[in-house]
Amino acid sequence: MAFSATDLLIGKLVTILENEGTTIAGVRDEVDKIKLELLSMKAFLEDAEANKAKTEGEKLWVASIRDLAYGVEDIIDEFMYHMYEKQSGRRVLSRRLHMTICIPKTLWFRRKTTQRLKKITEKIKDISERNQRYDVGHVGGTSTSEDIHKWVQNQADSSFFIMEEELVGIEGQKQILVGWLMDEVQHQTVISVVGMGGSGKTTLVAKTFTNERVKRHFDCCAWITVSQTYAVVDLLRSLIMELHKSRKEGFPENLNAMSHRELLELLTNYLGSKKYLVVLDDVWEIRVWREIKVSLQDRQLGSRIVLTTRNEEVASNSFGVENYVHHIRPLQNNEAWELFSKKAFSTNQHKTCPPDLVPLAQKLAEKCEGLPLAVVALGGLMSSKKSVDQWQQVCNSLNWHLDNNSLLDPVKNILLLSFNDLPSQLKHCFLYCSLFPEDFSVKRKRLIRLWIAEGFVENVKGVTPEQVADGYLWQLCFRSMLEVVKRNGTGRPKKVKMHDLMRELALSTSEKEKFGLVYEGREVMEDISSRRLSIHKMEGEIKPCPGMSNIRSLLVFATDMSSLTFSNTLVSHFKLLRTLDLEHVQIDKLPGAVVYLFNLRYLNLMGTLIEKLPESIGRLRNLQFLNLRRTKIESLPQGIAKLLNLRHLIMFRYSGKYLDFRLVRGTRAPPNICKLQKLQCLSIIESEGDTIRLIGNMTQLRSIGISNVKERDEIDLWVSIKKLTPLQSMVLIASDEEEILPVKAQCPALPHLQTLFLFGRLQNVIPWFSSLHSLTALVLRWSRLEDDLLPQIEALPNLTTLSLCNAYVGEELCFSRGFVKLERLQLLKFASVKKITIEKGVMPNLQILRVDHCMELQAVPQGLEYLSNLQSLGLADVPIEVIQPIRKGGEDRFKVQHIPEIIHVFEQSSNLVFENLA
């Protein structure tokens, strides 16, 4: 991990130097020299990462390179900042004044920049000579990575000998695996056990593999640990040896001399008429299966292959045969506490925790978030700590102990393996996630936009940066580095979080590598050497200090920070900032100094109390992302049109209750906003004048939201929409609840449209709904249709979310066919509906059903008993006659008894009551 941040910084810096050629023309020669030096450093670091021991000399060497690379970044950014200031000044000065004042100053600054770059080049040479003098970077020995792999192999071997009484929470999962292994299915089956490092995958499978009943079920069996570095011939030899050993047979003496083809032939013939069980432990990529599957042929004898992996992508592979995936579950709180107590208080009577240590012990056990390896390691560490003070010290400095205490090496090593296996471009993205608070669920869009603004996302021809970054997020989730908290209608992660211990390790690395710093408000900041600052808590005000000018990213989670604290004086010290995230910070005015942050790519003001943007916002020429959601800003200044690099402009606010028509309001924008040709997302703009017609000029839009739409806008609306060929998301909001939305005309082809929100009256059912084959989410509010909508949308092949609010004025809703992928259904504010019917076989994948404000409803929806996958039923503001029959003992209880969660919401004495009927 030590080399990763430095290596990636150099790669990013080389890209900046290549892309800013025209701006840095005056210092080109020195820049070229440094670029070549940096490329050489990068190549050497990549070799060192893979092959060399991590000596103290190397650590010092890497730190020196990192600081020099940061120095180059500062010089280039400051030079570009100066050039920007010069260009801005040229626009307001006369030519004579410009010649007299600006040109001499520019020449002086270029000379100064050249001198600074030369000093860096000299320092690079000094480092190289010093390393040769002390032979740094040529130290022999095995790599840290190899040592960790050996340790992991030893841990896997140990799994076979763990006593049953030492295991917690494993029995239920073991029975699932035994069931799959010993069922009567005759064709070959692959079983994948997937989970993050340390989750107990190997232990679970080992305990299943050694079960005598399981072993007797097969003719022969083998256990192979694959790991990240493997040779196929070695795997095949190990497989042959293990299979022979399981039958107490000798294996061929010339096995080590056999070629790849001979090994395949031997193995295939040996397994020809045998029912076998093969375990492939610690599989990192699907290539392993492709390389050995030819030797594990399906003879229809009931053979089974089990693999353990951290990578969801491996587990979800089709394998060409029937397969099962078991996501290993973390320990429940009570299970984690039982296991922790066994380790931490093993010498106490009944292995119980002393009363005075209970709060701290529970806090540490919770830190492990159900990760068995972490519970065992941390419990072992704490077994020697007897006083409250000792326990408190560990609680306060867990990331230090992870780094420096050998008793926690098992946890660190397992988590390091996952980090080291990441492609280089993902390592920065992963470290960045540690800047969010503990247990914080971060939205996918927020995270990938920050990554893009930071410059972490590589350019891929024909693909948008957002799509590339989305792929990065998928990879981190697939590799169990991030946990998916919530998914959207397409199955993509909507919110993710970091495991606590993974975050502690990443934070420790971030601070050592000067990548990022988390400020908790307890200490005074006297000097900042990191490039990113994340403020979690505030106690008093933050005073300017050395190093602030080098900060590139500022994230504030101390939502009680005021405009007085976040002042012009403070902001002016962050002059090279690339990202500024102030989501939900209670400032009521944007500091004037923000508009001088020339380097700013990302500005998040969501949930602030700001009422107005300054006209000078147009100075932020590099801004790509601007989030004004849930602010008090009602209109944008003319200067917004100068932000020619803007890609995302989000600017709607909520203004009513959830079921009101005026739930969402857009923001007014000047007509010249159509100059923003790079916009991909514009949501939600309030229509006035020629707004709708001008939107057609922004042909890169993938997401558009328009409010204050009127029936007379129909022609302009569809002429504009036709030009937006990449469109994936559309929101249209009528000017008031009586206005008819202009969507009755024949719609242009929208092959990529995935989400459609329509707020307002519809005269008739829209016939083109049925052509939206990519649609995953449909929301209709206040449509008040008289005709049945359902036949037009029931066949949509990808619809997963359907929300209807006051969308139908009839008395009966009948879902008679289709809705094959629907997972979430909301039926809200149906004033006249008395009966809802769901026929057998319809919406077989429905997981969440909510019925709200349907006061004429006479019974729960008929057909609930057919919805075998339904996980949650919500009933709010419905007649008590609907509720009574489904209570325990009620006549309709059988219809809902399979549903894990049934929530009845009603008002009592002006308070909302949530009653669980499950």
N, C-alpha and C positions, 0 to 999 in steps of 0.2 A: 504493500500500500504506500510505502514511503515515497516511491518514485512517481506515482500516478498523477498527482496534481501538477507537479512540475512538468512532466512530459506533456500533459494535455495543455498546460499554459503555453508552452513553447509552440505546439502545433497551432493553437489558436492565434498566437502572435504572428507566426509566419503568414497565416491567412490574411491577417489585417495588413501586413506590410505589402502583400501582393495586391490586395484590393484597393489600397489607398494611393496608388502610384501617382496620380495627378496632383493630389493635395500635398504630398511630401516631396515633390519634384526638387525643391531647393536643397534637400539634404539626401539626395538619392544615393550618392556613392557610399556614404557611411551606413545607410540603411541596408544596402546590398551586402556590405561586408558582414554586418551583424546577422543578416538573414542566413548567410552561409554558415556562420558559427553556430547559430541556433539549430539549424538542420543537423549539423554534425552532433551537437549535444543530444538532440532528440533520438537520433539513431543509437548513440551509445547508451542512453538511458533505457531504451527498449531492450537492449541486450542485457544490461545490468539487472533489469527487473526480472528477467527470466533465469539468469545463470549465476549471478554473483551473490556472495554472502552479504548481509547487511551490517558491515563494520561501522564503528564510530567514524572512521575516516571518510567512508562513503557517505554517511549521513550528513557530515559537515560539507562535503563536496556538493551534494544535491541541494542542501539549503543555500549554498553560495550561488549555484546556478539559478535557483528559483528567484532569489533576491535580484540577481542581475536581469532576469527576464522581466520581472515586475518593473525594474527600473527602466528598461527599454519601453515597456507599455506606457509608463508614465510620461516619458519624454515624447513619444509619438502622439499620445492623446493631448498633451499640453501644447505641442506644436500645432496640431489640428484645431485646438480651441483658439489659439492665437490667430490662425488663418481665418477662422470663422468670425472672430471679432473684427479683423481687418476688413473682411468683405461687408460686414454689417456697417462698419464705419464709413466705407466708401459710398454707401447709398445716401448718407446724410451730409457728407462733406463736398465742397466744391473741388474741381480737379486740381486747382492750384494748392489749396490747403492739403489735399491728399498727397500731392507730390512733396510738399514741405514737411508734413508731419508723419504720414504713415509709411512711406517707402524707406526712409532711413531706419525707422523703428523695426520694420520687417527684416531688413538686411542684418541689423544687429541681432535680432532674435534668431535668424537662421544661423548666424555664426556661433551664437551661444549653444544652439541645439546641436550643431556639428561637433563642437568641442565636448559636449556632454556625451554624445554617442562615441566619440573617440576614446573617452575615458572608460566607457563600458567595454569597448573592444580590448583596451589594454588590460583591464581587470580579468577578462576572459582568458587572455594569454597568460596572465599571472597565475590564475587557478590551474591552467593546464600544466605549466612548468612546476608548480608546487606539487601537484599530484604525481608527476613523474619523479620528482625528487624523493617523495615519501612512498612511492609505489602504491598510491591509492587507486582503486579501480581495477587492480590486477590481483586481488586476493582470491585464492583458490577455495575449494570446499564445495559442499553441496548447497544448493539454493534453499532458501526458506520454504519455497513452494514444495520442493521434494520432501523436506523434513515434515511438513504438514501432511503430505499425502501418506507418508509412512505412519504418522500418528493416527490418521483416519483409518488406515488399514488395521492397525492394532486395536482401535476402538471397535471396529466391526467384528474382529475376532472375539473381543471381550463380550460382545452382545450374546454369544451363545452360552455364556456361563453365569449370567446374572440370575440370582435366586428369584423365584417367583414372588416371595414375600417382599422383595425390594421394588417390585413393579406396582404402579398405580394407574388406573384408568385404561388398562390395555385389553381387558377380557372381552368386552363387547366388540371391539374392533377386530380382535383375533377370531372371534366366531364368524364375522362377516367373511374374512379371508378363507377360513376353513370351509365355509359353505360354497364359495366359488371354486375352491380346489377340488372338492370331493362331490360335486354334483354329478348327475348322470350324463351330462353332455359329452358326446364322444369326439367332437372335433376339437382341435387345438384352441386354447384360449390364452390370451395375454392379460395379465392383471398388473396394473400400474399403481404403485403406492406413492403419492406425491405430497410434498410438504417442504417447508423451509429447513435449512440446516439445523440440526439439533432437535427436531420435532419428534424423534423416536421412530422414524421409518424403519431403520435397520433393526432396531430392537424388536419391533412388532413382527416383522417378517421372520427374524431369527427364531422367535418363540413359536411362530406358526410352523416354520420349517422343521424344527426339532421335535414337534409333536409326534409321538409314536403312531397314533392313529393315521396321521397324514402320511408318514413315511411308508407304512404298510400298504397304503392305497396305490403307491407307484412302484414300478419295477426298479427304477434307479433314480438318483437325484444328485444335483450338483449346485454348489454355491460359488459364484465368481464375483469378486469385487472388481469393478471396471475402472472407476476414477477418471480424472480428466486426461491423464496421459496413459495411453495404452497402445499395445501392438496387437493386431488381430491374431497373429500366429501364437502369441503368448496366451491370449484368451482361449484359443482353440485347444492348446496343450493342457491348460489348467482344467478346461471343461472335460477333456478325455480322462485326465487323472482323477478328478473328483467323481465322475460317473463310475469308473472302475472301482474306486475306493468304496463307494456306497454299496457295492455288491461284493466287497472283500475279494476283488479280483486283481491280479497283477496287470500292469499296463506295459505296452511294448517297450523294450529296452532302448530301441533306436528313436524314441519319440522326439528327442531334442534335435535330431538330425533331419527330421521330416520337413518337406516343403509345405507351403500353404495348401497346394492341391492335394497332397498326400494326407494331410491332416483332415481336410474336408471329406475325403473319400472314406477314411477310417471312421470318422465320427458318424457319417451318414449310414454306413453299413452297420455300425454298432447299435444305433438307435432304431434300426429298421423295423423291428417287431416289438419294441418296448414302449410301455407307457412311462414317460419321464416327467420329472419336475426339475426345472432349472430356474435358479434365482440369479438375476443380474443386479448386483447391488451398486448403488452410486453411479447411475447412468447420467451423463451430462449432455449428450446429444444423440439424436435419432440415428446418426450414421452407424453407431455400434450395432443396432438391430439390423440394418440393411446389410452389414458386412458378415453377420453370422447366421442370419435366418435361413440361408440355403442349407445349412447343416442341421437345422431343427425343423425338419419337414413334418407336415400334418398327415399322419397315417390313420387318422380317425380312431385313435386308441384312447382318447381322453387325456392327452398330455397337457401340461400347464407350464407357462413361463411367467415368472413374477419379476418385475423390475422396480427398483426404488429410484426416485429422481427428485431433484429440487425444481425441475423445469416442467411447467405445465404444458409447454409445447411438445415435449417428449411424451408425456402421459396421454395427451389428447390425439396422438397419432393413430391412424386406423390400423396399422400393423398388418393389414391384409387378411386378418382373421377376427373372430369375435373377441372383444376386449372389454374389460371393466376398469374403471378408474376409482380408486379409493383416496379421497382427500383426508389425510390424517388430521384428526381434530386436535386442537390444543387441549390441555388439561383444564377441566372445570376448576373454578376457584377453590372448591372444597378438596378436590384431588391434588391440586398444586400445593395447598396448605398441608395436606397429609404427607406428601412426599418431602416438602421442605422441612417439616418438623422431624421426620425420620432422620434426615441428614444433619440438620443444625442442632438437634437436641437428643442425639443418639445415646448420650450418657445419662440423660434424665429419666426418672421413673415414668414409664408409659410413653416416653419420648414426647412429652408435652412441653409447651412453651411457658416460661415463667411469666406471670401476669404483667410485670413491669416492662417486658420486652414485646408484648403482643402488638401494639401499634406499629413499632418499627419493623418487626418481623413480617407482619402482614403487608406493609408497604414494600418491602424487598421482594416478597413472594409475588406480589402483584406486578412488580417490575418485569418479571420473567414472562408475563402474558401467556402462561400455560406451556412454555417451551421446556420440555422435560430436562434436556441437557443443562439449561441455564438454572433450573430449580435445583438440580443435584449439585452443580458446581458452586452456586452461591450458598446453598445450605452447608456444603463442606467447608467453605471459607468461614462462615459465621460460627461453625461449631467450636472454634477456638476463642471466640469473642464472648466475654462473660458480662461486661458492664454495659449500661445504657449508653455511656459516652462512646465506647468502642463501636457499638451498633450505629450510633448517630453519625460518626465519622464516615463509615462506609456508605451510609445513605446519602450523605452530602457530596461524596466524591467517587461515585460508582465508576465513572468513565476513567478516572485515574487508576483504580484497581483493575479494571479490564485491561489496561495497558501494561501495568507494572506488577501485578500479583500473579505468580505462576499457578496458583490454585484456580484461577479463572482462565488459564490457557485453553482448556477444552472449548469453552464458549468462543473465545477470540479466534482460535484456529478454524473452527467450523465456519464462523461467519466470514473470516478472511478469505476462505476458499471461494465463497460465493462472490465476494467483491473482486477478487483477482481474476475470476473467470469472465468478468464483464468485458465486452469490447471497449476500447479506449474511449470512444465518444460517449459511452453511458456512465463512465465513472464520475465525471463532473455533475451530471444530472442527478446521480444518486446522492452524492455529497450535498448537493443543494437542498435536497429534501430534509436534511437534518436541521436546517435553519428554521423550520416551522416548529411550533411548540409541541411538547410531548402529548401524544394521543390526539393530535390535531388532524382532522379529516380535511384534506385539501382537494379542491375541485380540479378535475383533469384540465379544463381549459385554462384556469389560472396558472397551473404548473407549467404547461407546455408553452404558454406565452412568455413566462419568465425565462424559460430555457432559451427560447428563440432570441429574446432581447439581450440575454447574456452572451450570445454568440456560441452556445454549446452545440447548436444543430448544424450539421453539415449540409452543404448545397447538393441536391440531387436533381439532375436534369429531368424535367417533365413532372416533378412532384413538388408540391408546396411545402414550405418549412413546417407548416402545421401538421401535414400528413407524416412527414419524417419524424417530428417530435412525438406524434401519436404512436408511431411504431416503437420509439424508445420506451414510452410508458408501458406499452404492451409487454415489451421485453422484460422490463423490471418486475412487472406483475407475474409474468410467466415463470421467471426465475425465483419467485418467492422472496424478492428483495423488498417489494412493497405489497401491502395487503389491500385488496379491493374491498371497500366499505359499502359501495353502492354502484350498481350498473344502470345504464340507460336502456332505452327500448331496443337498441341494436346489440346489446350485450357488452358494449364497450365500458371500461371503467368510468364512472362518473365522479366518484370520490375515492381517494386512496389515503393510506396512512402508513407510517413506518413502525415496525416493531420497536419497543422501547430500547432493548439492548442493541439492536442494529443501529438505532439512532445514537446511542451513547458512543459506540465505536466510531461511527461516521463523524460525530462531533469532535471526538478526540483527534481524529485525522485532520479534520478541517482546521482546527486550531493550530496543530503542529505545522501544517503545510501553508498556513496563512491564507487559507481558502475562505474561511468565514468564521465569525465570532458571534456568539449569543450573549446578549447583555441582559442579566436578570434583575438589575436595579439595585443590587446589594452593595456593589463596590463602585468607587469613583473611577471613571475612565481617564487614565493619565496619558496613555499612548495607545494608538491602534496600528497594528502592523498587518491586520487581515484586510482582504479586498472586499469583504461583504460583512455587513453589520445587521443583526436581527435583534430588535429591541422587544423583549417579552414583558418586562415590567418597568415601571417608572417610580422612583422615590425621589421627588424633587426634580430639578431640571438637568438636562444634559448640557454640560459646558463644552465649548470648542476645545479640542486638544490636538496635539501633533498626530499626523497620520490620517486625519479626517479627509484631507484633500485627495487621498489615494483610494478612498472607498468607491466601489463601482456599483454596489447594490445596497439599498437601505429598505428593510422590511420592518414595519412597526406593528406589533400586536398589542401594545399597551394602549387599549382603546380609550383610556381616560386622559390621554395626552391632549392638551388644549392648544389653541392657536397661539397663546402666550408662550407656551413651552416650545412649540414647533415654529420658531420665529425666522424672520429674514436672516438674522445674524447667524443662526445655526445652519440654515440651508446653504448660505453662501460659502460655507466651508466644504461642502460636498460638490465642488465644481465639476468633477469628472463623472458624476453619477450616470449609470446606464438604466437602472431600474429604481423606481420609487413606489413602494406599495404601502398605502395608508388606509387600507380597507377597514371601515368602521371606526376609524380614529375620529374623535369628536372635535375636529377643527371646523370653524365656521367661515374661514377665509383662506384662500390659497396664498401662501407667502409669495410676495412679488419676485423674490430671488429664484423661484422655481423656473421661470421663463428664460433664465440665463443658463440653465443646465443644458448646454448645447449637445452633450453626449447622450441625453436621455432618450431611451427607446420605449420605455414602459412607464405609464403613470396610472396608478389605480387609486381612484378617489371614492370607490363604492362605499355607500353608507355613511359618508361624512355629512356635515351640516352646511357645506358650501352652497351658496345661492347663485354665484356668478363666476364665470371665467373671465380673465382680463383679455382685452383686445390683443395684447402682446403675446398671447398663447401661440401665435403664429411663428414666434422665434424658434420654437422647438422643432426644427426642420428634420431631425432624425427620428422623431416620435413615430412608433409603429402601433402602439396599443394604448388606447385611452378608454378607461372605464369610469363612467359617470352614473352608473346604476344606483338607484335609491338615494341620490343626492337631492338637493332642493333647486337644482338648476333647471329652469324652464325653457331657456333659449340659449343658443350658442352665438358667440360674437363672429363678425365677418372674418376675423383673423384665422378662424378654424380652417379655412380653405387653403392656407399656406402650408398646411401639414401634409405635403405631397407624398410622404412615405407612410402615411397612416394606413394600417391594414385592418384594424378593428376599432369601431366606435360604438360603444354600448352606452345607452343614455335613456333608459326608461325608469319610471318610478311607480310604486304602488300607491294608490290613492283611495282605496275603499276596502270593504270586507271581501272575503274570499268569493262569496257567491254574488256580489254586486256586479252590475254591468260595467261600471267604471272602476274595475279592479286595477287596470294598468293605464298609464298615461305616457304619451311620447314626449319628445322635446323638439321645439322649433329650431330650425337651422336656416342660415341664409341660402339664397339660390345658388351662390357660387360653390356650394359644397360639392356640386357635381364635378369639380376639378380633381377630386380625390380619386384618381383612376386606379389606385392600388387597393382600394377598400375591398375587403372580403366579407366583412360583417358590418351592417348598419342597422342598429336596433335600439330604440324604436324612434323613427322620425315622424314628427307631426306634419300632416299634409296641409299646405296652404299655397295658394297661387299655382305656380307651375311645378311644384315639388315632384308630383308623381311622374310627370313627363320627363323631368330632368334625371330622375333615378335611372332611366334607361341608358344614360351615358356611362354609368359605372358598371361596366360589363364583367368585371371580375367578381362581383358579389356572389357569395355562396349562401349568405343569410341576410334576409331583409325583413324588417318590421315597419309597418306604416300605420299610424293612427289618424283619426279624423277623416276617414275615407267616406266619400259620398257616392250615391248612386250615379250621379252625372260623371264620375271619374272613370267609368267603365272602359271607354276606348283607350284613354291615355294609360290606364293601368295595364291592360293586356298588351299594348304595344311595347311598353317598357319591360314587362315580365318576359316577353318573347326574346328580348335581347340578352337576358341574364341566363345564358345557357348552362353555367355550372351550378345553378340554384339548388340548394339542398334543404333550406328551411325558409318558410314564409309565414309571417304573422300579419293579418289584416284586421283592423279594428274600426268599426263604423263610428261616425261622429256622435251618434246617440242611439238609444235602444230602439227607436222607431225607424231609423234610417236603414234602408235596404242595402246590403252589401252587394257591390256590382260584380258578382261572380257567376252570373247565370249564362254568360256567353260561352261559346265553344272555347275551351282553354287551349293555349299552345302546349305542345308536348313538354312535359316536365319529367324527363326520364330519371333525374337524379334526386327529385324531391323526397325527403325523408320525414320531415315534420311539417304539419300544416295546422295553424291556429286561426280560426275564423270567429271574430266577436261581432255579432250583429244579426239582423233579420235576414233570412233567406226566403225568397218567395216560393221556391220549389226545391225539391231534391235535386242536387247538382249531378247531371249524368256523367260528367267527366271524372267524378270521384273514382269510379271503377277502373280508370286507366292508370292510376297512380301506383304502379307495381312496386316501386321502391319505398313506398310510404311505410314508416314504422310507428309514427305517432299522429293521431288525429284528435284535435280538440275543437269542439263546436260549442259556443256559448251564446245563449239568447237567440238561437236560430228560429225558434218557435214554428217549426215545420208542422204542417197539417198532414202531410203524406209520410208514409213509413220510409225512413232513411236506410234501414238495415239491409235490404236487398241490394243496394248500390255499393255497399262496402264489405259485405260478408265474405267475398271471394278475394279480397286483397291479400296477396300471398305472404307479405312481410309485416303486417300490422301487429304490433305487440302492445300498444297502448291506445286506449280509446276513452276519451272523457267527454261526456255529454252533459251540458248544464242548461236547463230551460230550453232544450233543443227540439222538443216535441210536445204538441198540445193534445195528442190523442189519449185514449184511456188504457191502451194495452201495448206493451212492448213484447215482441216475440222473436227470440233468437232461434231461428228454425234450422239454420245450416251454416257451415263455414267457420270463420274466425279461427283457423287452425293454429296460428302462432300467438294469439292474443294472450297476454300475461296479466295485464292490468286493465280493469274496467271500472269507470266511475259513472254513476247515474245520479245527477244532482239536480235538485230544484225542479222536479216534474210535478207541476201543480195538479194535473188531471189524471195521471197514471194510477190505475187501481190494481193492475195485474202485470207481473213480469214473468215471462216463461223462458226457460232455457231447455231446449230439446236435448235428448240423449245424443252424445257424440259431438255436440257443438262446443267450441272453445275448450278442447281437451287439455290445453296447457295453462289455463287460467290459474293464477296464483293469488291475486289480490282483487277483491270485489268490494266496492264502497257504494252504499245507497244512502243518500243524504237529502233531507228536506223533500220527502215524498209523502205528504200528509194524507193523501187519499188512498195510499197503498193498503191493501186488505190482508196481505200475507207475505212472508218472505218469498223471494223468487222461486218459482216452481222449477225443479230440476237441479237444485243445489247438490242433491245426493249423487248426481252423475259427475260432478267436478272433483275427481279424485286427487288432483294436484293443488286444490285450493288451500292456501296457507293462512289467509287472513280474510275475515269478513267484517266489514265495518257498517254499522247501522246507526245513523244519527238523525234525530228529529223525524222519526216515523211513529205512527200510532202504536200505543201500548198493545193493541190487539195483534200487531205483527210480532211483538217480542214474546208475549206470554207462551205461545205454543212451542217455542224453541228452547225455553228454559228446561233445566233438568227435570224429567218427569212429564214434560209437555207432549202433546200428541204429535207434534212435528219435530221432536228432538232427533229422531233418526235421520232427518235430512241434513243435519249440521254436525252430528257427533264426530265426524272424521276431520273436522276443521280445527287445527291447533290453536288458532286465535280468533275469538269472536268478541268484538268490542261494541258495546251499546253506549252511545253518547246522548245525553239528554240534559236539559236545563232544570235546575232545582234551586229555588230561592236566589235567582239571578246568578248562580254559579253553574259551570259545566261539570257534569258528573260522568266519569268513565267507568263503565261496569263491564267486567270480563265475564262472558257467558260460557266460555269454553270449559 
